């Protein structure tokens, strides 16, 4: 497929997923962090398409424009969702030039780093490269409450927030404030009509609450997958760092990202200056890291690059 990205809905496991596919060439799948949407990848998608890649962006259930989740997320289920989405895009009903079932570069930001890594481990034959972008990392995940109780509480809170009208009243402003706090490069660049369309709905708030309620379980599941399923694809860990003058917390986060790269045998790279939303602060560096992720001869296993 060439030309501007086409927005469509693809049904995967009974849930209508919002998907944007653009470009032509090797496939790159981009999955954003908690409560983020497809348009947060705009600055990265453009250089990837220009470099000859097919870029697939999708909203997980309850995020962006996708339908609500039928079940709480798991790492394996999210990996399966990516695989099933690629299969659906390659079905006869999809354009013949769309992405096929071959190997892809999968990119996960923040909590979606868990999902991307799970895909790479569970579908090694379909993974050309793995890129973790300021990924969530948990060395010893623990939960104080049972998963079912956390999920029920998240759903009840989501219903209460929606009934009180908070998404319509505060959703777009909360989104813009969160983005501003997670960047070094300024305000939220997303179009206001898209922000209103997504964040004035209780569906997105409920989706974020549900996904966050299972965070420790998904983190623990990824640790178990590491023990049972070796990572065979080349991997890159790209961490954001605000630069000199940041506190010890930021340096600890950078050290944990470097340790994650060591654990995965991955190439380690730092984007500076950048906040958690690295794709907005340093989009060209993110695109370059994605393009180089599967190239032979790239430094791996503790190599660090600053840009």
SULURLIN-V38735 format. One record per backbone hydrogen bond with DSSP energy under -0.5 kcal/mol. CO is the residue of the C=O (numbers start at 0). NH is the residue of the N-H. E is the energy in kcal/mol with one decimal. If there is no record, write none. Layout:
CO,NH,E  CO,NH,E
This chain:
2,22,-0.5  4,6,-0.5  5,20,-1.3  7,18,-2.9  9,11,-0.6  9,16,-3.0  11,14,-1.9  14,11,-2.7  14,16,-0.8  15,66,-2.7  16,9,-2.7  17,58,-2.3  18,7,-2.5  19,56,-2.8  20,5,-1.8  21,54,-3.1  25,53,-2.4  26,104,-2.4  27,29,-0.5  27,55,-3.0  28,106,-2.9  29,57,-1.0  30,108,-2.3  32,35,-2.1  36,39,-1.7  37,40,-1.7  38,41,-1.5  40,43,-1.1  40,44,-2.9  41,45,-1.7  42,46,-0.6  43,47,-1.5  44,48,-2.6  45,49,-2.3  46,50,-1.4  47,52,-1.1  48,51,-1.7  51,25,-0.6  52,23,-0.5  52,54,-0.7  53,27,-2.9  53,55,-0.5  54,21,-1.8  54,56,-0.6  55,29,-2.7  56,19,-3.0  57,59,-0.5  59,62,-2.5  62,65,-2.3  66,61,-1.9  73,77,-2.2  74,78,-2.1  75,79,-2.5  76,80,-2.0  77,81,-1.8  78,82,-2.1  79,83,-3.1  80,84,-2.4  81,85,-2.2  82,86,-2.1  83,87,-2.6  84,88,-2.4  85,89,-1.2  87,90,-1.1  90,93,-2.0  94,97,-2.0  103,105,-0.6  103,127,-3.0  103,128,-1.2  104,28,-2.8  105,130,-2.3  106,30,-2.2  107,132,-2.7  108,111,-2.1  109,112,-2.1  109,135,-2.1  110,113,-1.3  110,114,-0.8  111,115,-2.7  112,116,-2.4  113,117,-2.2  114,118,-2.3  115,119,-2.3  116,120,-2.0  117,121,-2.7  118,122,-2.6  122,125,-1.6  123,126,-1.1  125,103,-2.5  125,127,-0.6  127,233,-0.6  128,105,-2.3  129,235,-2.1  130,107,-2.3  130,132,-0.6  131,133,-0.8  131,237,-2.8  132,109,-1.8  145,149,-2.2  146,150,-2.6  147,151,-2.3  148,152,-2.3  149,153,-2.3  150,154,-2.4  151,155,-2.4  152,156,-2.6  153,157,-2.4  154,158,-2.3  155,159,-2.3  156,160,-2.8  157,161,-2.1  158,162,-2.7  159,163,-1.9  160,165,-1.8  161,164,-1.5  164,168,-1.8  165,169,-3.5  165,170,-0.7  166,170,-1.9  169,173,-3.0  170,174,-2.5  171,175,-2.4  172,176,-2.3  173,177,-2.4  174,178,-2.4  175,179,-2.4  176,180,-2.1  177,181,-0.9  178,181,-0.7  179,182,-1.0  181,276,-2.3  190,194,-2.2  191,195,-2.6  192,196,-2.1  193,197,-1.9  194,198,-3.1  195,199,-1.4  197,200,-0.9  200,203,-0.6  200,204,-1.0  201,205,-3.0  202,206,-2.4  203,207,-2.4  204,208,-2.3  205,209,-2.5  206,210,-2.4  207,211,-2.5  208,212,-1.8  209,213,-0.8  210,213,-0.8  211,214,-1.5  213,217,-2.5  214,218,-2.4  215,219,-2.2  216,220,-2.2  217,221,-2.1  218,222,-1.7  219,223,-1.9  220,224,-2.2  221,225,-2.0  222,226,-1.1  223,227,-1.2  224,228,-3.1  229,231,-0.7  233,129,-2.4  234,266,-2.5  235,131,-3.0  235,237,-0.6  236,238,-0.6  236,268,-2.6  237,133,-3.1  238,270,-3.3  240,272,-0.6  240,273,-1.5  242,245,-1.2  246,250,-1.4  247,251,-2.6  248,252,-2.1  249,253,-2.0  250,254,-2.2  251,255,-2.2  252,256,-2.1  253,257,-2.2  254,258,-2.3  255,259,-2.0  256,260,-2.1  257,261,-2.1  258,262,-2.4  259,263,-2.0  260,264,-0.9  260,265,-3.0  261,264,-0.6  265,301,-1.6  266,236,-3.2  267,304,-0.8  268,238,-2.7  269,271,-0.6  269,306,-1.1  270,240,-2.3  275,277,-2.0  276,279,-1.5  276,280,-1.8  277,281,-3.2  281,285,-2.2  282,286,-2.7  283,287,-2.3  284,288,-2.4  285,289,-2.2  286,290,-2.4  287,291,-2.1  288,292,-0.9  289,292,-0.5  291,294,-1.3  294,297,-1.2  302,267,-2.4  304,269,-2.5
